């Protein structure tokens, strides 16, 4: 299983480009088990949504 640092890097990267299937599976499995990374992922999605709304 990947470490939190690797997961947060992948979550951030996923905002800019599509992850490979293996990366997506690793992220999803980790997010099911780790509440801190899950919160980080949700925060990234919220910031991305707000930025899109701000720019439109």
mmCIF file of the N, C-alpha and C atoms, coordinates in Angstrom:
data_MODEL
# 
_entry.id   MODEL 
# 
loop_
_atom_site.group_PDB 
_atom_site.id 
_atom_site.type_symbol 
_atom_site.label_atom_id 
_atom_site.label_alt_id 
_atom_site.label_comp_id 
_atom_site.label_asym_id 
_atom_site.label_entity_id 
_atom_site.label_seq_id 
_atom_site.pdbx_PDB_ins_code 
_atom_site.Cartn_x 
_atom_site.Cartn_y 
_atom_site.Cartn_z 
_atom_site.occupancy 
_atom_site.B_iso_or_equiv 
_atom_site.pdbx_formal_charge 
_atom_site.auth_seq_id 
_atom_site.auth_comp_id 
_atom_site.auth_asym_id 
_atom_site.auth_atom_id 
_atom_site.pdbx_PDB_model_num 
ATOM 1   N N  . UNK A 1 1  ? 0.849   -1.184 0.000   1.00 0.00 ? 1  UNK A N  1 
ATOM 2   C CA . UNK A 1 1  ? 0.000   0.000  0.000   1.00 0.00 ? 1  UNK A CA 1 
ATOM 3   C C  . UNK A 1 1  ? 0.890   1.241  0.000   1.00 0.00 ? 1  UNK A C  1 
ATOM 4   N N  . UNK A 1 2  ? 0.440   2.262  -0.718  1.00 0.00 ? 2  UNK A N  1 
ATOM 5   C CA . UNK A 1 2  ? 1.199   3.507  -0.796  1.00 0.00 ? 2  UNK A CA 1 
ATOM 6   C C  . UNK A 1 2  ? 1.085   4.298  0.499   1.00 0.00 ? 2  UNK A C  1 
ATOM 7   N N  . UNK A 1 3  ? 2.081   5.112  0.754   1.00 0.00 ? 3  UNK A N  1 
ATOM 8   C CA . UNK A 1 3  ? 2.095   5.968  1.946   1.00 0.00 ? 3  UNK A CA 1 
ATOM 9   C C  . UNK A 1 3  ? 1.272   7.228  1.690   1.00 0.00 ? 3  UNK A C  1 
ATOM 10  N N  . UNK A 1 4  ? 0.902   7.903  2.765   1.00 0.00 ? 4  UNK A N  1 
ATOM 11  C CA . UNK A 1 4  ? 0.077   9.108  2.668   1.00 0.00 ? 4  UNK A CA 1 
ATOM 12  C C  . UNK A 1 4  ? 0.715   10.166 1.766   1.00 0.00 ? 4  UNK A C  1 
ATOM 13  N N  . UNK A 1 5  ? 2.016   10.354 1.866   1.00 0.00 ? 5  UNK A N  1 
ATOM 14  C CA . UNK A 1 5  ? 2.693   11.353 1.034   1.00 0.00 ? 5  UNK A CA 1 
ATOM 15  C C  . UNK A 1 5  ? 2.495   11.043 -0.450  1.00 0.00 ? 5  UNK A C  1 
ATOM 16  N N  . UNK A 1 6  ? 2.619   9.773  -0.809  1.00 0.00 ? 6  UNK A N  1 
ATOM 17  C CA . UNK A 1 6  ? 2.430   9.372  -2.199  1.00 0.00 ? 6  UNK A CA 1 
ATOM 18  C C  . UNK A 1 6  ? 0.981   9.581  -2.636  1.00 0.00 ? 6  UNK A C  1 
ATOM 19  N N  . UNK A 1 7  ? 0.057   9.292  -1.751  1.00 0.00 ? 7  UNK A N  1 
ATOM 20  C CA . UNK A 1 7  ? -1.360  9.444  -2.076  1.00 0.00 ? 7  UNK A CA 1 
ATOM 21  C C  . UNK A 1 7  ? -1.712  10.912 -2.280  1.00 0.00 ? 7  UNK A C  1 
ATOM 22  N N  . UNK A 1 8  ? -1.228  11.785 -1.389  1.00 0.00 ? 8  UNK A N  1 
ATOM 23  C CA . UNK A 1 8  ? -1.543  13.209 -1.550  1.00 0.00 ? 8  UNK A CA 1 
ATOM 24  C C  . UNK A 1 8  ? -0.941  13.754 -2.841  1.00 0.00 ? 8  UNK A C  1 
ATOM 25  N N  . UNK A 1 9  ? 0.227   13.256 -3.227  1.00 0.00 ? 9  UNK A N  1 
ATOM 26  C CA . UNK A 1 9  ? 0.815   13.669 -4.505  1.00 0.00 ? 9  UNK A CA 1 
ATOM 27  C C  . UNK A 1 9  ? -0.059  13.210 -5.669  1.00 0.00 ? 9  UNK A C  1 
ATOM 28  N N  . UNK A 1 10 ? -0.551  11.986 -5.599  1.00 0.00 ? 10 UNK A N  1 
ATOM 29  C CA . UNK A 1 10 ? -1.413  11.475 -6.666  1.00 0.00 ? 10 UNK A CA 1 
ATOM 30  C C  . UNK A 1 10 ? -2.752  12.203 -6.705  1.00 0.00 ? 10 UNK A C  1 
ATOM 31  N N  . UNK A 1 11 ? -3.304  12.502 -5.541  1.00 0.00 ? 11 UNK A N  1 
ATOM 32  C CA . UNK A 1 11 ? -4.569  13.243 -5.493  1.00 0.00 ? 11 UNK A CA 1 
ATOM 33  C C  . UNK A 1 11 ? -4.380  14.610 -6.145  1.00 0.00 ? 11 UNK A C  1 
ATOM 34  N N  . UNK A 1 12 ? -3.298  15.278 -5.823  1.00 0.00 ? 12 UNK A N  1 
ATOM 35  C CA . UNK A 1 12 ? -3.012  16.583 -6.424  1.00 0.00 ? 12 UNK A CA 1 
ATOM 36  C C  . UNK A 1 12 ? -2.805  16.451 -7.931  1.00 0.00 ? 12 UNK A C  1 
ATOM 37  N N  . UNK A 1 13 ? -2.064  15.451 -8.336  1.00 0.00 ? 13 UNK A N  1 
ATOM 38  C CA . UNK A 1 13 ? -1.814  15.219 -9.753  1.00 0.00 ? 13 UNK A CA 1 
ATOM 39  C C  . UNK A 1 13 ? -3.109  14.935 -10.503 1.00 0.00 ? 13 UNK A C  1 
ATOM 40  N N  . UNK A 1 14 ? -4.024  14.246 -9.855  1.00 0.00 ? 14 UNK A N  1 
ATOM 41  C CA . UNK A 1 14 ? -5.282  13.882 -10.512 1.00 0.00 ? 14 UNK A CA 1 
ATOM 42  C C  . UNK A 1 14 ? -6.136  15.099 -10.852 1.00 0.00 ? 14 UNK A C  1 
ATOM 43  N N  . UNK A 1 15 ? -5.858  16.233 -10.222 1.00 0.00 ? 15 UNK A N  1 
ATOM 44  C CA . UNK A 1 15 ? -6.581  17.462 -10.546 1.00 0.00 ? 15 UNK A CA 1 
ATOM 45  C C  . UNK A 1 15 ? -6.130  18.016 -11.898 1.00 0.00 ? 15 UNK A C  1 
ATOM 46  N N  . UNK A 1 16 ? -4.929  17.619 -12.339 1.00 0.00 ? 16 UNK A N  1 
ATOM 47  C CA . UNK A 1 16 ? -4.342  18.143 -13.567 1.00 0.00 ? 16 UNK A CA 1 
ATOM 48  C C  . UNK A 1 16 ? -4.344  17.147 -14.717 1.00 0.00 ? 16 UNK A C  1 
ATOM 49  N N  . UNK A 1 17 ? -4.282  15.877 -14.399 1.00 0.00 ? 17 UNK A N  1 
ATOM 50  C CA . UNK A 1 17 ? -4.237  14.865 -15.454 1.00 0.00 ? 17 UNK A CA 1 
ATOM 51  C C  . UNK A 1 17 ? -4.877  13.569 -14.968 1.00 0.00 ? 17 UNK A C  1 
ATOM 52  N N  . UNK A 1 18 ? -5.204  12.722 -15.934 1.00 0.00 ? 18 UNK A N  1 
ATOM 53  C CA . UNK A 1 18 ? -5.834  11.441 -15.601 1.00 0.00 ? 18 UNK A CA 1 
ATOM 54  C C  . UNK A 1 18 ? -4.769  10.476 -15.088 1.00 0.00 ? 18 UNK A C  1 
ATOM 55  N N  . UNK A 1 19 ? -5.078  9.828  -13.984 1.00 0.00 ? 19 UNK A N  1 
ATOM 56  C CA . UNK A 1 19 ? -4.176  8.832  -13.420 1.00 0.00 ? 19 UNK A CA 1 
ATOM 57  C C  . UNK A 1 19 ? -4.349  7.505  -14.148 1.00 0.00 ? 19 UNK A C  1 
ATOM 58  N N  . UNK A 1 20 ? -3.320  6.672  -14.062 1.00 0.00 ? 20 UNK A N  1 
ATOM 59  C CA . UNK A 1 20 ? -3.434  5.328  -14.626 1.00 0.00 ? 20 UNK A CA 1 
ATOM 60  C C  . UNK A 1 20 ? -4.430  4.525  -13.787 1.00 0.00 ? 20 UNK A C  1 
ATOM 61  N N  . UNK A 1 21 ? -4.884  3.425  -14.332 1.00 0.00 ? 21 UNK A N  1 
ATOM 62  C CA . UNK A 1 21 ? -5.814  2.562  -13.601 1.00 0.00 ? 21 UNK A CA 1 
ATOM 63  C C  . UNK A 1 21 ? -5.189  2.108  -12.278 1.00 0.00 ? 21 UNK A C  1 
ATOM 64  N N  . UNK A 1 22 ? -3.940  1.701  -12.316 1.00 0.00 ? 22 UNK A N  1 
ATOM 65  C CA . UNK A 1 22 ? -3.252  1.247  -11.097 1.00 0.00 ? 22 UNK A CA 1 
ATOM 66  C C  . UNK A 1 22 ? -3.188  2.362  -10.059 1.00 0.00 ? 22 UNK A C  1 
ATOM 67  N N  . UNK A 1 23 ? -2.875  3.574  -10.499 1.00 0.00 ? 23 UNK A N  1 
ATOM 68  C CA . UNK A 1 23 ? -2.821  4.713  -9.575  1.00 0.00 ? 23 UNK A CA 1 
ATOM 69  C C  . UNK A 1 23 ? -4.191  4.982  -8.970  1.00 0.00 ? 23 UNK A C  1 
ATOM 70  N N  . UNK A 1 24 ? -5.235  4.964  -9.807  1.00 0.00 ? 24 UNK A N  1 
ATOM 71  C CA . UNK A 1 24 ? -6.589  5.224  -9.314  1.00 0.00 ? 24 UNK A CA 1 
ATOM 72  C C  . UNK A 1 24 ? -7.021  4.180  -8.292  1.00 0.00 ? 24 UNK A C  1 
ATOM 73  N N  . UNK A 1 25 ? -6.715  2.920  -8.556  1.00 0.00 ? 25 UNK A N  1 
ATOM 74  C CA . UNK A 1 25 ? -7.065  1.848  -7.616  1.00 0.00 ? 25 UNK A CA 1 
ATOM 75  C C  . UNK A 1 25 ? -6.315  2.042  -6.306  1.00 0.00 ? 25 UNK A C  1 
ATOM 76  N N  . UNK A 1 26 ? -5.016  2.324  -6.387  1.00 0.00 ? 26 UNK A N  1 
ATOM 77  C CA . UNK A 1 26 ? -4.228  2.547  -5.171  1.00 0.00 ? 26 UNK A CA 1 
ATOM 78  C C  . UNK A 1 26 ? -4.779  3.705  -4.352  1.00 0.00 ? 26 UNK A C  1 
ATOM 79  N N  . UNK A 1 27 ? -5.153  4.782  -5.022  1.00 0.00 ? 27 UNK A N  1 
ATOM 80  C CA . UNK A 1 27 ? -5.707  5.941  -4.321  1.00 0.00 ? 27 UNK A CA 1 
ATOM 81  C C  . UNK A 1 27 ? -7.031  5.569  -3.664  1.00 0.00 ? 27 UNK A C  1 
ATOM 82  N N  . UNK A 1 28 ? -7.915  4.920  -4.395  1.00 0.00 ? 28 UNK A N  1 
ATOM 83  C CA . UNK A 1 28 ? -9.232  4.586  -3.851  1.00 0.00 ? 28 UNK A CA 1 
ATOM 84  C C  . UNK A 1 28 ? -9.135  3.646  -2.651  1.00 0.00 ? 28 UNK A C  1 
ATOM 85  N N  . UNK A 1 29 ? -8.270  2.650  -2.738  1.00 0.00 ? 29 UNK A N  1 
ATOM 86  C CA . UNK A 1 29 ? -8.100  1.722  -1.610  1.00 0.00 ? 29 UNK A CA 1 
ATOM 87  C C  . UNK A 1 29 ? -7.568  2.478  -0.401  1.00 0.00 ? 29 UNK A C  1 
ATOM 88  N N  . UNK A 1 30 ? -6.569  3.321  -0.623  1.00 0.00 ? 30 UNK A N  1 
ATOM 89  C CA . UNK A 1 30 ? -5.992  4.080  0.488   1.00 0.00 ? 30 UNK A CA 1 
ATOM 90  C C  . UNK A 1 30 ? -7.039  5.014  1.104   1.00 0.00 ? 30 UNK A C  1 
ATOM 91  N N  . UNK A 1 31 ? -7.826  5.677  0.259   1.00 0.00 ? 31 UNK A N  1 
ATOM 92  C CA . UNK A 1 31 ? -8.830  6.612  0.772   1.00 0.00 ? 31 UNK A CA 1 
ATOM 93  C C  . UNK A 1 31 ? -9.905  5.901  1.597   1.00 0.00 ? 31 UNK A C  1 
ATOM 94  N N  . UNK A 1 32 ? -10.182 4.649  1.272   1.00 0.00 ? 32 UNK A N  1 
ATOM 95  C CA . UNK A 1 32 ? -11.149 3.896  2.071   1.00 0.00 ? 32 UNK A CA 1 
ATOM 96  C C  . UNK A 1 32 ? -10.624 3.643  3.484   1.00 0.00 ? 32 UNK A C  1 
ATOM 97  N N  . UNK A 1 33 ? -9.317  3.588  3.626   1.00 0.00 ? 33 UNK A N  1 
ATOM 98  C CA . UNK A 1 33 ? -8.708  3.230  4.906   1.00 0.00 ? 33 UNK A CA 1 
ATOM 99  C C  . UNK A 1 33 ? -8.178  4.417  5.701   1.00 0.00 ? 33 UNK A C  1 
ATOM 100 N N  . UNK A 1 34 ? -7.946  5.548  5.053   1.00 0.00 ? 34 UNK A N  1 
ATOM 101 C CA . UNK A 1 34 ? -7.251  6.661  5.705   1.00 0.00 ? 34 UNK A CA 1 
ATOM 102 C C  . UNK A 1 34 ? -8.118  7.926  5.707   1.00 0.00 ? 34 UNK A C  1 
ATOM 103 N N  . UNK A 1 35 ? -8.593  8.298  6.862   1.00 0.00 ? 35 UNK A N  1 
ATOM 104 C CA . UNK A 1 35 ? -9.487  9.460  6.958   1.00 0.00 ? 35 UNK A CA 1 
ATOM 105 C C  . UNK A 1 35 ? -8.769  10.771 6.656   1.00 0.00 ? 35 UNK A C  1 
ATOM 106 N N  . UNK A 1 36 ? -7.494  10.875 6.992   1.00 0.00 ? 36 UNK A N  1 
ATOM 107 C CA . UNK A 1 36 ? -6.766  12.125 6.713   1.00 0.00 ? 36 UNK A CA 1 
ATOM 108 C C  . UNK A 1 36 ? -6.588  12.342 5.215   1.00 0.00 ? 36 UNK A C  1 
ATOM 109 N N  . UNK A 1 37 ? -6.232  11.300 4.503   1.00 0.00 ? 37 UNK A N  1 
ATOM 110 C CA . UNK A 1 37 ? -6.086  11.429 3.051   1.00 0.00 ? 37 UNK A CA 1 
ATOM 111 C C  . UNK A 1 37 ? -7.442  11.631 2.381   1.00 0.00 ? 37 UNK A C  1 
ATOM 112 N N  . UNK A 1 38 ? -8.471  10.999 2.934   1.00 0.00 ? 38 UNK A N  1 
ATOM 113 C CA . UNK A 1 38 ? -9.830  11.192 2.419   1.00 0.00 ? 38 UNK A CA 1 
ATOM 114 C C  . UNK A 1 38 ? -10.235 12.653 2.564   1.00 0.00 ? 38 UNK A C  1 
ATOM 115 N N  . UNK A 1 39 ? -9.930  13.261 3.703   1.00 0.00 ? 39 UNK A N  1 
ATOM 116 C CA . UNK A 1 39 ? -10.231 14.679 3.924   1.00 0.00 ? 39 UNK A CA 1 
ATOM 117 C C  . UNK A 1 39 ? -9.419  15.548 2.972   1.00 0.00 ? 39 UNK A C  1 
ATOM 118 N N  . UNK A 1 40 ? -8.152  15.209 2.762   1.00 0.00 ? 40 UNK A N  1 
ATOM 119 C CA . UNK A 1 40 ? -7.315  15.956 1.826   1.00 0.00 ? 40 UNK A CA 1 
ATOM 120 C C  . UNK A 1 40 ? -7.907  15.902 0.420   1.00 0.00 ? 40 UNK A C  1 
ATOM 121 N N  . UNK A 1 41 ? -8.328  14.720 0.008   1.00 0.00 ? 41 UNK A N  1 
ATOM 122 C CA . UNK A 1 41 ? -8.919  14.548 -1.317  1.00 0.00 ? 41 UNK A CA 1 
ATOM 123 C C  . UNK A 1 41 ? -10.191 15.380 -1.464  1.00 0.00 ? 41 UNK A C  1 
ATOM 124 N N  . UNK A 1 42 ? -11.035 15.353 -0.456  1.00 0.00 ? 42 UNK A N  1 
ATOM 125 C CA . UNK A 1 42 ? -12.273 16.133 -0.493  1.00 0.00 ? 42 UNK A CA 1 
ATOM 126 C C  . UNK A 1 42 ? -11.971 17.624 -0.545  1.00 0.00 ? 42 UNK A C  1 
ATOM 127 N N  . UNK A 1 43 ? -10.992 18.066 0.219   1.00 0.00 ? 43 UNK A N  1 
ATOM 128 C CA . UNK A 1 43 ? -10.604 19.479 0.201   1.00 0.00 ? 43 UNK A CA 1 
ATOM 129 C C  . UNK A 1 43 ? -10.088 19.888 -1.172  1.00 0.00 ? 43 UNK A C  1 
ATOM 130 N N  . UNK A 1 44 ? -9.316  19.030 -1.812  1.00 0.00 ? 44 UNK A N  1 
ATOM 131 C CA . UNK A 1 44 ? -8.816  19.325 -3.158  1.00 0.00 ? 44 UNK A CA 1 
ATOM 132 C C  . UNK A 1 44 ? -9.972  19.468 -4.143  1.00 0.00 ? 44 UNK A C  1 
ATOM 133 N N  . UNK A 1 45 ? -10.944 18.576 -4.041  1.00 0.00 ? 45 UNK A N  1 
ATOM 134 C CA . UNK A 1 45 ? -12.108 18.644 -4.927  1.00 0.00 ? 45 UNK A CA 1 
ATOM 135 C C  . UNK A 1 45 ? -12.896 19.929 -4.688  1.00 0.00 ? 45 UNK A C  1 
ATOM 136 N N  . UNK A 1 46 ? -13.036 20.328 -3.442  1.00 0.00 ? 46 UNK A N  1 
ATOM 137 C CA . UNK A 1 46 ? -13.757 21.557 -3.104  1.00 0.00 ? 46 UNK A CA 1 
ATOM 138 C C  . UNK A 1 46 ? -13.037 22.777 -3.655  1.00 0.00 ? 46 UNK A C  1 
ATOM 139 N N  . UNK A 1 47 ? -11.730 22.833 -3.478  1.00 0.00 ? 47 UNK A N  1 
ATOM 140 C CA . UNK A 1 47 ? -10.944 23.962 -3.991  1.00 0.00 ? 47 UNK A CA 1 
ATOM 141 C C  . UNK A 1 47 ? -11.034 24.011 -5.514  1.00 0.00 ? 47 UNK A C  1 
ATOM 142 N N  . UNK A 1 48 ? -10.929 22.856 -6.165  1.00 0.00 ? 48 UNK A N  1 
ATOM 143 C CA . UNK A 1 48 ? -11.020 22.802 -7.622  1.00 0.00 ? 48 UNK A CA 1 
ATOM 144 C C  . UNK A 1 48 ? -12.380 23.305 -8.098  1.00 0.00 ? 48 UNK A C  1 
ATOM 145 N N  . UNK A 1 49 ? -13.441 22.888 -7.428  1.00 0.00 ? 49 UNK A N  1 
ATOM 146 C CA . UNK A 1 49 ? -14.794 23.331 -7.789  1.00 0.00 ? 49 UNK A CA 1 
ATOM 147 C C  . UNK A 1 49 ? -14.941 24.841 -7.606  1.00 0.00 ? 49 UNK A C  1 
ATOM 148 N N  . UNK A 1 50 ? -14.439 25.361 -6.491  1.00 0.00 ? 50 UNK A N  1 
ATOM 149 C CA . UNK A 1 50 ? -14.524 26.801 -6.235  1.00 0.00 ? 50 UNK A CA 1 
ATOM 150 C C  . UNK A 1 50 ? -13.733 27.603 -7.261  1.00 0.00 ? 50 UNK A C  1 
ATOM 151 N N  . UNK A 1 51 ? -12.573 27.106 -7.640  1.00 0.00 ? 51 UNK A N  1 
ATOM 152 C CA . UNK A 1 51 ? -11.757 27.800 -8.644  1.00 0.00 ? 51 UNK A CA 1 
ATOM 153 C C  . UNK A 1 51 ? -12.470 27.827 -9.997  1.00 0.00 ? 51 UNK A C  1 
ATOM 154 N N  . UNK A 1 52 ? -13.118 26.722 -10.358 1.00 0.00 ? 52 UNK A N  1 
ATOM 155 C CA . UNK A 1 52 ? -13.855 26.678 -11.622 1.00 0.00 ? 52 UNK A CA 1 
ATOM 156 C C  . UNK A 1 52 ? -15.021 27.658 -11.593 1.00 0.00 ? 52 UNK A C  1 
ATOM 157 N N  . UNK A 1 53 ? -15.727 27.736 -10.463 1.00 0.00 ? 53 UNK A N  1 
ATOM 158 C CA . UNK A 1 53 ? -16.835 28.682 -10.333 1.00 0.00 ? 53 UNK A CA 1 
ATOM 159 C C  . UNK A 1 53 ? -16.328 30.120 -10.378 1.00 0.00 ? 53 UNK A C  1 
ATOM 160 N N  . UNK A 1 54 ? -15.209 30.376 -9.746  1.00 0.00 ? 54 UNK A N  1 
ATOM 161 C CA . UNK A 1 54 ? -14.628 31.717 -9.713  1.00 0.00 ? 54 UNK A CA 1 
ATOM 162 C C  . UNK A 1 54 ? -14.208 32.162 -11.109 1.00 0.00 ? 54 UNK A C  1 
ATOM 163 N N  . UNK A 1 55 ? -13.675 31.235 -11.902 1.00 0.00 ? 55 UNK A N  1 
ATOM 164 C CA . UNK A 1 55 ? -13.178 31.569 -13.235 1.00 0.00 ? 55 UNK A CA 1 
ATOM 165 C C  . UNK A 1 55 ? -14.276 31.630 -14.288 1.00 0.00 ? 55 UNK A C  1 
ATOM 166 N N  . UNK A 1 56 ? -15.474 31.211 -13.964 1.00 0.00 ? 56 UNK A N  1 
ATOM 167 C CA . UNK A 1 56 ? -16.540 31.230 -14.979 1.00 0.00 ? 56 UNK A CA 1 
ATOM 168 C C  . UNK A 1 56 ? -17.366 32.486 -14.913 1.00 0.00 ? 56 UNK A C  1 
# 
